[in-house]
């Protein structure tokens, strides 16, 4: 039989027989099973994990089941696809057609394709192809068999709140979101991005809450992406940002489903990328990046206190090194005389200027921090604590670093981790060096000038049409209060207006009338 000849072919096909994807892009399914299988082989080769199971009736091939063993569950396919079709052919002399085959299958979802290119894309995504003799369509069913990571606690830890985090499987991530929002207005639009990876990206939003212009802009920017592969959501984050040159994140990244659900309820859009545990939220403001889910899980007094602490910690981590260098090297008059004497006495054995000393300490910490991230787990804690103490003690004992500089560095580092969002924390790490150099060059006026330039840059940023400094620019008095003071739920009756939601009131009209 022709199908048997195909199955006995060599794994190596002549180079001239290979078919580029653009050649079969518009090729339809053939009524000859063997022809379709030969085209698949010329398109993807005949890899070791390619499985082709033929089903015969009276010595004639009437169906072929094709899947990749590395992506599909062979046991489920055998019991739910091959076995039902084989039993039907044993008791029926007639051939199979598409309608009968759909009735035989137990899969929850069956798709039809008349285009062979689409069928091959499905095969490479883990779908199972069912070719029928004398049929110009192929059926696809999904029985995933690839390894998945268990749902674990995300790295964005909170003292109080859910402990579930996104994983690398898109379907599981969408199910986590749906468990929070059981609303028929929840929309999930899918796109495949990447010429070679065909990475699936889900656009999630509440249809009756979100501004349609934002959804349209998200679709537009995703469609404009022209790249061979998307391996993580960070690719998307960089490619669709309003400003490609800024170090500040213009989309919010999170591992937490509850944070995504909260953003959707505010009228924002979430992007969930297959094979990435980090979802993206757009638009975003700088204020949002300093808020944590636990602000809303604690009492509003505690939530307000935590927000203020984060703001103070961020300010210290950014300004303190530059202010220290300015006060010691350029403007000692701003310090009390007693403090100046203490600092001067501690620097008598230090061979470097204060700016060189501070740069050496900060860069040493950056190197130390990167090294700790790659140390085997379990050893990192011991090495981080013991190594940090030993390094600091040795440096001060050798007279390379003054005790005051080391203290400033430790306070700066600890304050850095007070930031709720890792992306904005990374950006401020870079800005800290600009402020440090500005303070070293001109003292306090240089520090103020550099800070003004950074603030001017922030004021010009937008995230999908929303000002990055909202609600401060443009000014929104009520939301200014909510930026650093967590408004109680009983007083929070409207959604943030900077996102221009269709429904500004958190309570629907029916509830409002009843009250």
N, C-alpha and C positions, 0 to 999 in steps of 0.2 A: 504493500500500500504506500501511497505517496507520503502519508503522515509517518509511517514507520521509517521511510527513507530519511525523513527530516530528523527523526530522533537518533538515527545512527550516524549523523554527520559528524565530521571532525569539529573540535572546538575552534579551530582556526579557519577563518574564512579569508579568501583572497582580498587584498586591499581594494581591488576594483569592484568587489561585490558589496562593500560597505555603503550604507545609505546615511547621508547626513540628515539631521533632524529637519532642516529646511526643505529637503526633498519630499519627505513624507508628511509635511505639515498639513497638506490639503488632501492627502490620500485617504480614500474611504475604505471601510472594511470590505474585504473580499468574501464572496460566498464559499470560496475554497479555504478550508482551515489551514492546510499546509502552506498556502500562499501567505496568509497572515503571519504564520509562525516564522517563515523564512524572512519576511520583512522585519519582524522583531529581532531576529538574530543578527541581521545586517545592521540594524540600528544600535543595539546595545551589546552586540557580541553574544557569546554563550557562556556567561559567568557560571562559576561553580554553584552559586545559590539559586540559579534559575531552574525551576521545576515545571515540567510539562507532563500532565497526566491525560492520556487519551481514553475516551469512553467509546466502546464499540457495540454495535448491534448487528448480529448476523455477519460478522466479519468486516463490517463497514464502520469507519470512524464517523461518529455523529456528533461528537463534542470533544473539546479539549479545554482543560483547566490549567491556567498558567499563573504562576506567582513566584515571588522571590522569598526563599526560605528564611532569609535574614530579616525580613520585614513582616512576614505574615505567619500566622500560626497554622502549621501543617496539619496538626491533629484536628483542629476545628474545621478546617477546609475539607479534610477527608470525611468527617462525620456529617457536616452540614451542607456540603456541596456534592462531592464525588459520590458518596453513598446514596443519597436520594435520587440523583440522576441515573446511577447504575441500576437501582432497583426498578425504576420506571421503565428503563429500556429492556429489562429482562421479561417483563410481563406485557409489554406493548410492542407490537411489530412496527407501528408507525414511528416516524422520526420526531425529534423534538422541535418545538418552535419556541419563540421568545416568551409567549404568554404562558405556556405550560411550564417552562423552566422557572419563571418567576414564582409560580404557585408552588413549585417543589422546594424552593430554597427557604431556609429558615432565617436568613440574615435580616437584620432590622432595617437595612437600607440597601436598595438595589438601584444602580444607575445604568442607563443605556448610552452607548456612544456609537455613532456611525463613522467617526473620524478616528483613524488608526493612531494618529499622533497624540490625540487626547487619551486614548487607551494606554499608550506606552507611558505617558506622564503619570497616569493612575497606577500602572504597574510599578514604576520607580518610587511611588509614594506609599507603597505597601498594599495596594488593592489587588484583588484576585480577578483575573480575566476569564470569562467563560465564552469560548467561541463555539458556535453551532453551525453544523453543515447547512448549506443553502440559506444562510441568514446573513444579511448585510448589516447586522448590528452585533455589538459585543456587550455582554452584561458584566458589570463589575460589582463585587461585594467586598466588604471590608471585615477582615478578621486580623487585627493587629497582633503581631507576635514579637515586636521589638522590645528590648528591655526598658523599663521605666523606673525612675527613682521614686521612692515612697514620699508622700507628702510629709514635710518636716517643718520644724519651727524656723521661720525666716531669720536672716542675719539682723534685720531691723527689729530688734527685740524690744518689747515693752514690758513694764512691770505688771500691768493689767490689760487684758484684751485677748483676742483670739490667738492661737498658736499655730495656725495653718499658714503655709507659705506656698507661693507658686512653684511649680517644677518645670521640667523641660517639655512636657507634653501639652499641646494646645488644647486638646479636648478636656483633659483634667482641669486645666486652668479656667476654661470657660464654665465648667461645672461648679467650680468654687465661687465664681461670680454669680451664677444663677441661683445658688443657694442663698445668697444675700438678697437679691432683687427678683422677686417672683411677680414680675409685672409684664403684661403682654406688650407693653410699649418698649421693652428692652429689645434693641435691634443689634444684630451681629452681621456685619458685612465682611466678606472674605475676599482677599486679593492674594495672588501669587507673585512674589517679587524675586528677581534674580534669574538671569538667563540660564544658569546651570543648576542652581540649588532649588529653584521654584519654591522658595520659602513661603509658607502660608502665614498671612498677617490678618488678624481679626480686628475689625473696627467696631468697637462696642459703645453704645450710647442709648440714652432714653429719648425716644422719638418725639415725645410731647413736651420735653423739658429743654433739650439742647437747642442752641441756636442753629438753624439749618445752614447758615453761612459757614460756621466752623466745620461742620461735617463735610460740606462741599469742598472746603479748602484742604481738609485732610485727604480726601479722595484725590483731589487734583495733584497734591504734592507727591503722594504715593505713586500715582500713575506716571509722574515725570522721572522717577528713579530709573536710571539705566546703568545697571551694574551686573557683573556675572554671578555674584553670590552674596547672600545675607546670612551670616553665621550667628548673629546675636542682635538683640533689639538696639544695641548701641549704634549699629550701622544706620538703622532707621532714624535714630535720634539725631545723628549728625547730618544726615542727608536732607531732612525736611525742616531743619531749624531755620528760623527767619534770618539769623545772622550766623554765617559760617565761620567767622573769625573770632568771635567772643569766647573766652574761657568759661563763661557762665552757662549753666544748663537752661535751655529754653523749653525743655519738656521735663516733666517730672518722672523719675524712674523709681519703681517700688516692687518689692517682692510680696507685698501684703494685699490679699484680696479685699480686706475690709477697707483699705485706703482707696482702692479702685472703686468699690461700691459707693463710698462717700463722695468721691469725685463725680461719679455718674449722677448722683442725686443733686449735685450742685449745678449740673448742666454742662459738664465737661465730657470729653471724649477719651476713651482708653484704647490703646493699641497693644494687643497681645500677640506676640510673635512666637511661632512654633520653634521649639528647641531652645527657648530662652526663658529663664525663670524671672526675668525682669519685665514687667509691663510698663508702658509709657502712658502718661496722662498729659493731655493738652486741652486748653492753654494752661499756663502756669505763671504765677507771680512770685517774686522773691519772698513775699510774706508767707506764701504757702509752704515754701521750703523749710521754714522754721517751725512749722506746726507738726505735731506728732499725734497719731491716733489716740494715745493715752491721755492727751489733753481733754478729750471728750469722754473718756472712760472714768476719770476721776471727777471729784467735785469741782465745780467751776472755779472755786478759790484756789485749789491746788493746781488746776490747769493753767490759770493765770500766772501763778508763781513759777511754774516750769517754763512757760514761754519767756518770762522776764529773765530767768537764769540763762536760758539759751542765748538770748540777745546779748547779755553781758559777757558770756563766755566767748561768743563770736567776736565781739568788739575787742576783748583782751587779746585773743589769739592773732588778730590782724594788726592791731596798733602797738601793742606792748614792745616788741623788738625795736621798731622804728623810734618809738618814744624814748626808750632806754638809750639808744645810740645818740639821739639828738641831745638828750639831757647830759650825757657824760662827755661827748666830744664837742658839741657846738654851743649848747645853751645851758651850762651848769647853773646859771643864775636863777633858773626856775625851781631849783631844788634848795631845801634848807642847807645851811652851811654844815651842820653836823652830818647830814647824809652825804654831802660831797666829800667830806673828810674820810668817811668810812669807805666809800667807793674808791677813793684815791689810794688809801692804804692797802686795799685788796688787790690793786693792780700794779703794785711796785715790782713784782717779779714776772709779770706777763710781758713777753717780748713783742706782742702784736698790738696794733691799734685796736680800738674797740669795735670798729666796723669789720675788720678782718677777723677778729675774735668771734663776733656774733655770727658772721657768715660761716666760719669753720664749724661752729657748734651746730648751727641749723642744718647745714649740709650733711654733717656727720650723723645727725639724727635721722635725716631723710634716708641716707644709705642704710643705717641700722634698721629703720622701719621696713624698708623693702626687703632686707635680708631676712628679717623675722617672718615675713609672709611666706617665705619659701623654705623655712626650716620645717622638718617633719613635725606633724601635730603631736603634741604632748611635750616636746622639747622646747617649743616656742615660748611657753610661759616661763619656764625655768631660765632659759637663755635671755629672754627679754628683761626679766626682773634683775637677775644676777648680773647679766652683762651690762645693763644700764647703770646699776649702782657701782660696779667695779670700774667702768669706763669713766664715770663722773668723778669718782674718788681719785683715780689715778691722774686724771687731767689736772685737778686742783692741787694735788700733792706735788706734781711735777712743775707747777707754776705756769702751765700752758694756758689755762683758763682760770679766770677769777671766779670766786664763789658767787658773786652777784650775777655775773653773766650766766652761769650755770642755773641759778635760781630762776632767772627770767626765762630761760629756755624751757625749764621743766613746767613752769606756770603756763607758758604759751602752748606747749604740747598738750597738756591736760585740758586747757580751755578749748583747744581745737576739737576735741571729741564731744563737746557739748552741743555741736551742731546736729540737727535732726536728720539732715539729708547728706549723703556721702558725696553726691555730685557737686553741691555748692561748697562743701568743705574742701574738696580738691581745688576748686577755683580760687577760694580764699588763700590756700597755701601758696599759689603763684603770686597773687596780689600782694601778699605779705612781703615778698622780696622787693617789689616796686616801692612800697611804703618805706621799707628799710633803707633802700638806696636814696630815696628822696630825703629822708631824715638825716642820713649821713652827709649829704651834699649841702643842704641848706638849713639843717636844724629843724626846729618846730615849724617855721614857715614852709619848708620843703615838704614836711609831712602833711601839712594842711593842703598844700598845692597838689600833691600827688593824690590825696584822698578826694579832692574836688574833681580831678580828672577822672578818677574811677567812678565817682557819683554821676558825672556828666555822661560817661559811657553807659552806665546802667539806665539812666533816664531815657536814652535813645533806643533801648532794646524793646522789642515787642515779641510776644508769643501768640501767633495766630491772630494778630490784630489787637491783642490785649496788652496794655502797657505793663512792662515788667515791674515797675515800681507802684502799680496800683495796690492799695487805694490812696497812696500818697500823691501820685501824679497820674491822672487828674485826681484832685482831692474828693474823697467820698467820706464825709465826717463819721457816719455810723460805722462804716467798715474800718476806719482808722482805729476806732475803739476796739473792734474785734481783732485787730491785727496782733496786739500784745495783751489784751484782756479778753479771756474766753467768756463770751456772752452765754448766760444760762440757756438751756434748751427751751424753757418756758418763755424766754424773751426773744429767741431766735426764730422768728416767724417768716423770714424771707431768705431767699438764696442770694449769694454774692452778685451784685448787679454788674460787676466788671466783666462777667462772662456772658452777659446779655441773654439770660435764659428766657424761654418762651413763657414759663410760669415762674414769676418772681416769688409768689407765695408758696411756702412749703406745704400749706394745707390747701386741699382742693376746695372748690367753691361750695360743694355740697356740705362738707364738714363745717365750713365757715358759716353757712346759712343755719345749720342745725344749732350751732353754738349761739 
